Amino acid sequence: MKRLILSVFIVSFFMNVALAQEMGPMDKAISVRALFLDYQSQNGGELSNFGAYHRGFEIGYQHNVAPNFNLYVPFKAGVVTSHNTELDCLHKTVYGLDAQMHYLIKRDGANLVPYLVAGVGGVLEQEGEFNAQVPLGVGLQYRIADNARLVWQSTYRVSFAENRNNLHHGLGFIYGIRKGDMKEMPVKVEEEEVEALDSDGDGINDNEDLCPLKPGLAELNGCPDTDGDGIADYKDKCPNYVGLATFDGCPDSDGDGIPDNDDECPNMAGLQANNGCPDKDSDGDGVMDNVDNCPNTRGTVNNNGCPETQDQDGDGVPDAEDKCPTKPGLRTYGGCPDSDGDGLDDSRDRCPNAAGPVDNNGCPKMEAKDRQVLDVAMRAVQFDTGKATLKSASYQVLDQIVDILQRYPNYILSIEGHTDNTGSAQANESLSQRRAKACYDYLVGRGISTTRVSHQGFGEARPIADNSTLNGRTLNRRVEFNVILR
């Protein structure tokens, strides 16, 4: 009989262990508890006879096998006392091993977790007697840290041997030794409708504005263009100086194909290999033009290529120090004049005969109302559907552009045609070129020099809005008028 009971216990124990292994990696912990053992009250004694309770200890291993189930395997040792001295079981030392299943009434993440206990176990008495027992009970865990719990557990243990039913009360703690991978349950986040914002107040919603914190222009997707060269500041390497798209917004003052920000001789055409400076000696004085202060006048090496005491323009500034040796000027300006009196000497003034601010290279700035006319013209110039024939309603806008170019002779105009993506790309490019040419022909016909105006078509290649919507396609069908300083 004892062998049968032992076999049942061993099979049950290993079935529980196998179940834990099949469930895969979960939370693991060890437990240490103090035990209060009562063998006498359930075998004819008194439950209130606390003096007959004896102490023991328990060390256990816990393995979480499912969201609300823990497998617990405790080893126990202690001394027990029976009320019946005739049974010769007074103050016997006992050892036990259980396989318990704990059902957590709350998930383990709660601070206070009650649980139920059921399982099988075996007890070996000091004299070698063995009996199987079934523990049934309740317990309570209290979280004191992420990986530590205080625990109390009481079980009523039904024995398969006579006069061996007993009560176990345990108090101790559980400590987590490893936390397995836990997959979080997906949380459904309801999308909230967000009201369109325009943080910088430029009339362009933040979700379409490439520069939502800086007021900008619609044609530049909400980004500013400080120098008005048609290139947004965030792409402009020289945002305070009017430049060309070819040079990322920087000017090329000497026209040598090297932008001023990379040109060591920005006012003197030079070679790429020479960092923008000329590699010649125009006056034959032995001083290369890139370091010759008087490249067209023979001088001496000691005087940086200028004559020792020569002052060609008679302004009191020796040619060796005079940046404009052939034009009388002021020493304040390095010997150069300021013909228009705008505070920028002629050697640096892009418009020496028309006063303008320093930040615009000495040229008069185009007024905001005139730039507004150019912005409006992008949508106001109209053509017959699918053609490059100007509608009569467009003449008034184009006449305003003629007036602007006449009042700002130092500016040139670039006309760019654009379409939506309806139709083939080749046909759209051809249509945009013809429409830009139609505007070009009208301005030239009104007396604007061909040296001051150019035209080009880009077809559908440069949209400013979403072509999948009717409004977006309408915005993409446009002709842009961009003014740049000569």
C-alpha positions, 0 to 999 in steps of 0.5 A, spaced: 500 500 500 505 504 501 509 503 495 502 504 491 501 511 495 509 513 493 508 511 486 502 516 485 506 521 489 512 520 484 507 520 478 503 526 480 510 530 482 513 529 475 507 530 471 506 537 474 514 538 473 513 536 466 507 541 465 511 547 467 516 545 462 511 545 457 509 552 458 515 555 456 519 560 460 515 564 465 517 567 472 521 563 477 522 564 485 524 561 491 521 561 498 523 561 505 518 560 510 517 558 518 512 553 519 507 552 525 505 544 525 499 542 528 498 534 528 494 533 534 487 538 533 485 534 527 486 527 530 482 528 537 486 534 540 484 541 541 484 546 536 486 551 541 491 547 544 497 552 541 502 549 546 502 543 542 503 546 535 511 545 533 515 549 529 519 547 522 521 550 516 520 550 509 524 551 502 521 551 496 521 553 488 515 556 485 514 556 477 509 560 474 505 556 469 500 560 466 497 567 467 494 565 474 497 558 476 504 557 480 507 550 481 510 550 488 515 545 490 516 545 497 521 541 502 519 541 509 522 539 516 519 539 523 517 536 529 510 534 530 506 532 537 500 528 537 495 528 542 495 520 543 501 518 546 499 511 545 501 512 538 508 513 539 508 519 535 510 524 540 515 529 538 517 526 532 521 529 526 518 529 520 520 531 513 516 532 507 516 534 499 510 537 496 507 538 489 502 544 489 498 548 484 496 555 487 491 559 483 492 566 484 485 570 485 488 576 482 494 577 477 501 577 480 502 584 478 497 586 484 500 589 491 495 584 495 494 577 491 490 571 495 490 564 492 488 557 493 492 551 494 491 544 492 496 538 491 499 532 493 505 530 498 509 525 501 511 525 509 517 521 512 517 520 519 523 519 523 522 512 524 522 511 517 514 511 516 512 514 510 505 517 508 502 520 502 498 527 504 493 532 500 494 539 502 488 544 501 488 551 503 489 558 502 494 563 502 496 571 501 501 574 498 503 582 499 508 585 494 514 589 498 518 590 491 518 588 484 521 581 485 519 580 493 513 578 496 511 576 504 507 570 504 502 567 509 499 560 507 495 555 511 493 548 509 489 542 511 493 536 509 489 529 508 493 523 510 492 516 507 495 514 514 491 513 520 491 519 525 496 523 520 491 529 518 494 535 520 494 543 519 500 547 516 501 554 517 507 558 514 509 565 514 515 567 510 517 571 503 518 569 496 524 572 492 524 572 484 530 569 481 529 571 474 523 574 470 522 571 463 520 574 457 513 577 457 509 579 451 504 585 453 497 585 451 496 590 445 493 596 447 488 599 443 489 607 442 483 610 439 485 616 434 483 622 436 481 627 431 486 633 432 484 640 430 489 643 424 494 648 427 498 653 424 503 655 430 506 660 426 500 664 423 502 664 416 496 661 413 499 654 412 497 648 417 502 645 421 501 638 418 503 641 411 508 646 413 515 644 413 517 650 417 511 650 422 514 655 427 517 660 422 512 664 418 513 663 411 511 663 404 505 658 401 510 657 394 515 654 399 511 650 403 511 655 409 518 656 410 521 663 410 525 666 404 529 672 408 533 674 402 527 673 397 531 669 392 526 664 391 530 659 395 527 657 402 532 659 408 533 652 410 536 650 404 539 656 403 547 656 405 547 664 404 540 666 407 541 673 407 544 674 400 540 673 394 543 667 390 542 662 385 539 655 386 545 652 382 549 654 388 544 653 394 542 660 394 549 663 394 551 669 389 557 668 384 559 676 384 564 675 379 561 670 375 566 664 375 562 659 377 564 658 384 559 661 389 562 667 394 562 662 400 567 658 397 570 663 393 577 666 396 576 672 390 569 673 390 570 679 386 575 677 381 573 671 376 578 665 378 579 658 377 576 652 381 583 649 382 585 656 385 579 657 390 576 662 385 582 666 384 585 668 378 592 664 376 595 670 372 599 676 372 595 681 368 600 687 369 607 683 369 609 685 375 611 678 378 605 678 383 599 674 381 593 677 380 590 673 386 594 677 391 596 683 387 592 689 390 593 693 383 592 687 378 592 692 372 597 696 374 605 694 374 607 695 381 612 691 386 612 685 390 614 689 396 608 693 395 603 687 394 603 689 386 602 696 386 606 702 385 610 704 391 607 711 391 602 712 386 595 714 387 592 714 380 585 717 382 588 722 387 583 721 392 589 721 397 589 713 398 595 710 395 594 705 390 597 700 394 591 701 399 586 703 394 581 698 393 578 702 387 585 705 384 582 708 378 575 712 382 576 717 387 573 715 394 574 715 401 579 712 406 573 709 410 571 705 404 578 703 402 579 708 397 572 706 393 566 711 392 559 710 395 556 713 389 549 712 391 550 714 398 547 708 401 553 706 406 556 701 401 562 702 397 561 701 390 566 695 390 561 691 394 555 695 391 551 691 386 547 697 385 552 703 385 547 708 382 541 706 386 541 706 394 539 700 398 540 697 404 547 693 406 543 686 407 541 687 400 548 688 397 546 695 396 540 694 392 533 697 393 529 692 396 522 690 392 516 692 396 512 687 399 506 689 395 510 688 389 512 681 391 505 680 393 503 681 386 508 676 383 505 671 388 498 672 386 500 672 379 502 664 380 494 663 380 491 669 377 495 668 370 490 663 366 490 659 360 485 656 355 484 649 358 489 644 355 492 650 351 498 655 352 493 661 350 493 666 355 486 668 357 484 676 357 483 676 364 491 675 365 493 681 361 492 686 367 496 681 372 502 681 367 502 688 366 503 689 373 509 685 372 511 689 367 511 695 371 515 692 377 520 690 372 521 697 370 521 700 377 526 695 379 531 695 373 537 691 377 532 685 378 531 679 373 525 675 372 525 667 371 518 664 369 517 657 371 511 653 368 508 647 372 502 642 371 499 637 375 500 629 373 494 629 369 496 626 362 503 623 360 509 627 363 512 628 356 505 632 354 505 636 361 512 638 360 511 641 353 505 644 356 508 648 361 514 650 357 509 653 352 505 656 357 511 659 360 513 662 353 507 665 352 508 669 359 515 671 356 513 673 349 507 678 353 512 681 357 518 682 351 512 685 347 511 690 352 518 692 352 522 688 357 529 686 355 530 679 353 536 679 358 532 680 364 527 675 363 527 667 362 522 662 361 522 654 363 517 649 364 518 643 369 511 639 367 509 635 373 516 634 376 515 640 382 508 639 385 506 644 391 500 640 393 497 633 393 495 631 386 490 626 388 485 631 390 482 636 386 484 642 390 491 639 390 491 639 382 488 646 381 494 648 386 499 645 382 497 648 375 501 654 376 506 659 373 511 662 378 514 669 377 521 669 381 525 675 381 533 675 382 538 681 383 542 681 377 
